[in-house]
């Protein structure tokens, strides 16, 4: 009703429901009006509950996106949550976004290093009709080290000389190279300058490599 529908001094019984743009009924609302003006309806945003889960809870470095986060939002009064609203999922320092009506998202393969468990939470980014809320997963995400294989080079040397053994690496992920090594593997041979002429299988070996996000396996 408009400003001309009320008479000053009369008493009115008013029942009001607040609805959002989608026609969903919100919380109980108060009606405020002054004679000669159009009444306004106001009320607190509907409260919400956000939940989040993940599967699996342990992945290998370079494959973090294999862990899918499932987030959902419910409202106290059963009001529908508009499509396009978002839930931000945080895992450690990384995050991904669920845009409703979708329910899942995943972090990028380069967003988290090995370690954890990383705490996981999800926050509903409220609109005018619904309040914000945050849920926390009871189990964090663990990122395991990727496996790096170090192979000692084959060598041929003459009697009286010492072979030079070098290491080759396989198993790097995310486009990484040996520049991520915190310690370069050292290599040596049991063949010395006085070793008799012959073939010595397994004489060349490497060891001692280190990198934050990799475990090491050695092949002679």
C-alpha positions as CSV (number, residue, x, y, z in Angstrom):
1,X,0.0,0.0,0.0
2,X,1.1,3.5,-0.6
3,X,1.3,6.8,1.4
4,X,-2.3,7.8,0.5
5,X,-3.9,4.6,1.9
6,X,-3.5,5.4,5.6
7,X,-5.3,8.0,7.8
8,X,-3.5,9.8,10.6
9,X,-4.7,8.7,14.0
10,X,-6.3,5.4,12.9
11,X,-5.0,2.1,14.3
12,X,-4.1,-0.8,12.0
13,X,-3.3,-4.4,12.5
14,X,-0.3,-5.3,10.3
15,X,1.1,-8.7,9.3
16,X,4.3,-8.6,7.1
17,X,6.6,-11.0,5.5
18,X,10.0,-9.9,4.1
19,X,10.9,-11.4,0.8
20,X,14.1,-11.2,-1.3
21,X,14.3,-10.7,-5.0
22,X,13.7,-14.4,-5.6
23,X,10.5,-14.4,-3.6
24,X,11.9,-16.3,-0.7
25,X,10.4,-15.5,2.7
26,X,13.0,-14.2,5.1
27,X,13.0,-13.7,8.9
28,X,10.3,-11.9,10.9
29,X,10.3,-8.3,10.0
30,X,9.2,-5.0,11.5
31,X,7.0,-2.5,9.6
32,X,7.8,1.2,10.0
33,X,5.6,3.9,8.5
34,X,4.8,7.6,9.0
35,X,1.6,9.2,7.7
36,X,2.2,10.5,4.2
37,X,5.1,8.2,3.5
38,X,5.4,4.7,2.0
39,X,5.8,1.9,4.7
40,X,9.2,0.1,4.9
41,X,9.8,-3.4,6.0
42,X,13.0,-4.3,7.7
43,X,14.5,-7.4,9.3
44,X,17.7,-9.2,10.2
45,X,19.3,-11.3,7.5
46,X,18.5,-15.1,7.8
47,X,21.3,-16.9,9.6
48,X,23.3,-19.6,7.8
49,X,25.4,-22.6,8.5
50,X,28.4,-23.5,6.3
51,X,29.9,-27.1,6.1
52,X,32.9,-28.4,4.3
53,X,34.5,-31.8,3.7
54,X,37.3,-33.2,1.6
55,X,38.3,-36.4,-0.2
56,X,40.9,-37.7,-0.2
57,X,42.6,-36.1,2.8
58,X,46.1,-37.0,1.7
59,X,47.6,-36.3,-1.8
60,X,51.0,-36.3,-3.4
61,X,52.8,-33.0,-4.1
62,X,52.1,-32.0,-7.7
63,X,48.6,-33.6,-7.5
64,X,46.9,-31.4,-4.9
65,X,43.9,-30.9,-7.2
66,X,43.0,-34.6,-6.7
67,X,41.6,-33.5,-3.4
68,X,38.1,-32.2,-3.9
69,X,36.4,-29.9,-1.3
70,X,32.7,-30.1,-0.9
71,X,31.0,-27.1,0.7
72,X,27.3,-26.4,1.4
73,X,25.2,-23.7,2.9
74,X,21.9,-24.0,4.8
75,X,19.7,-21.3,6.3
76,X,17.9,-21.2,9.6
77,X,14.4,-20.7,8.0
78,X,15.0,-22.8,4.9
79,X,15.4,-19.8,2.6
80,X,16.9,-20.7,-0.8
81,X,20.4,-19.5,-1.3
82,X,20.7,-17.6,-4.6
83,X,22.7,-19.1,-7.5
84,X,25.9,-17.1,-8.0
85,X,26.6,-16.7,-4.3
86,X,30.0,-18.0,-3.4
87,X,31.7,-20.1,-0.7
88,X,35.5,-19.6,-0.2
89,X,37.4,-22.8,0.8
90,X,40.8,-22.2,2.5
91,X,43.4,-24.9,2.9
92,X,46.6,-23.6,4.5
93,X,47.5,-20.5,2.4
94,X,45.7,-21.8,-0.7
95,X,42.0,-21.3,-1.5
96,X,39.4,-22.1,-4.1
97,X,35.8,-20.9,-4.7
98,X,32.5,-22.7,-4.9
99,X,30.0,-20.8,-7.0
100,X,26.5,-21.9,-6.2
101,X,24.7,-24.0,-7.3
102,X,28.0,-25.9,-7.7
103,X,29.2,-27.7,-4.5
104,X,32.9,-28.5,-5.2
105,X,36.2,-26.9,-5.9
106,X,39.9,-27.9,-5.8
107,X,43.1,-26.1,-5.1
108,X,45.9,-25.8,-7.7
109,X,48.7,-28.3,-8.0
110,X,51.3,-25.6,-7.2
111,X,49.4,-23.9,-4.4
112,X,50.6,-26.1,-1.5
113,X,54.0,-27.6,-0.7
114,X,54.4,-31.0,1.0
115,X,53.5,-31.0,4.7
116,X,50.4,-30.5,6.8
117,X,47.9,-31.4,7.8
118,X,46.7,-28.0,6.6
119,X,43.6,-26.6,8.3
120,X,40.6,-26.5,6.1
121,X,37.7,-24.0,6.4
122,X,34.9,-22.7,4.3
123,X,33.3,-19.2,4.5
124,X,29.9,-18.3,2.9
125,X,30.2,-14.8,1.4
126,X,26.8,-13.3,2.4
127,X,24.4,-11.3,0.4
128,X,21.9,-8.7,1.7
129,X,19.4,-11.4,2.8
130,X,21.7,-14.0,4.4
131,X,24.4,-13.7,7.1
132,X,27.9,-14.9,6.6
133,X,29.1,-18.1,8.3
134,X,32.3,-20.2,8.5
135,X,32.6,-24.0,8.8
136,X,35.8,-25.9,9.6
137,X,36.7,-29.5,8.5
138,X,37.7,-31.8,11.3
139,X,40.4,-33.4,9.2
140,X,43.1,-31.3,7.5
141,X,44.7,-31.9,4.1
142,X,48.2,-33.5,4.1
143,X,50.4,-33.2,1.0
144,X,53.0,-36.0,0.7
145,X,56.4,-35.6,-0.9
146,X,56.7,-36.6,-4.6
147,X,59.2,-39.3,-5.3
148,X,62.4,-38.3,-7.2
149,X,64.7,-41.0,-8.7
150,X,68.4,-40.3,-8.8
151,X,70.5,-42.4,-11.2
152,X,74.3,-42.6,-11.2
153,X,75.8,-42.4,-14.6
154,X,77.6,-45.3,-16.3
155,X,81.3,-44.6,-16.9
156,X,84.2,-46.0,-18.9
157,X,87.7,-45.3,-17.7
158,X,91.2,-46.3,-18.5
159,X,93.4,-48.1,-16.0
160,X,95.2,-45.5,-13.9
161,X,92.3,-43.0,-14.0
162,X,89.3,-42.4,-11.7
163,X,85.9,-42.2,-13.4
164,X,83.7,-39.1,-13.0
165,X,80.2,-40.1,-11.9
166,X,77.3,-37.7,-12.3
167,X,73.6,-37.8,-11.2
168,X,70.5,-37.6,-13.4
169,X,67.1,-36.9,-11.9
170,X,63.6,-38.0,-12.9
171,X,60.2,-37.4,-11.2
172,X,60.1,-33.6,-11.0
173,X,56.5,-32.2,-11.1
174,X,55.0,-28.8,-11.7
175,X,57.7,-28.1,-14.3
176,X,60.4,-28.0,-11.7
177,X,64.0,-28.9,-12.2
178,X,67.1,-29.6,-10.1
179,X,67.1,-25.9,-9.1
180,X,64.6,-26.8,-6.3
181,X,67.2,-29.1,-4.7
182,X,68.4,-27.8,-1.3
183,X,71.3,-30.3,-1.5
184,X,72.6,-31.8,-4.8
185,X,73.3,-35.5,-4.7
186,X,76.9,-36.5,-4.6
187,X,78.2,-39.4,-6.6
188,X,81.3,-41.7,-6.5
189,X,82.6,-44.9,-7.8
190,X,84.3,-47.9,-6.1
191,X,86.6,-48.0,-9.1
192,X,90.0,-46.3,-8.4
193,X,93.1,-45.7,-10.3
194,X,94.5,-49.0,-9.2
195,X,91.4,-51.1,-9.9
196,X,92.1,-54.0,-12.3
197,X,90.7,-53.8,-15.8
198,X,87.1,-55.3,-15.9
199,X,83.4,-54.5,-15.7
200,X,82.1,-53.5,-12.3
201,X,78.3,-53.5,-12.1
202,X,76.9,-51.2,-9.4
203,X,80.2,-49.5,-8.8
204,X,78.8,-46.1,-9.4
205,X,76.4,-44.7,-6.8
206,X,74.8,-41.4,-5.6
207,X,73.4,-40.3,-2.3
208,X,72.7,-37.3,-0.1
209,X,70.2,-35.3,-2.2
210,X,67.5,-33.2,-0.5
211,X,64.5,-31.1,-1.5
212,X,61.6,-29.8,0.5
213,X,58.8,-31.4,-1.6
214,X,60.6,-34.6,-2.7
215,X,61.7,-37.9,-1.3
216,X,64.7,-39.6,-3.0
217,X,65.3,-43.1,-4.4
218,X,68.8,-44.0,-5.7
219,X,69.7,-46.3,-8.6
220,X,73.3,-47.3,-9.5
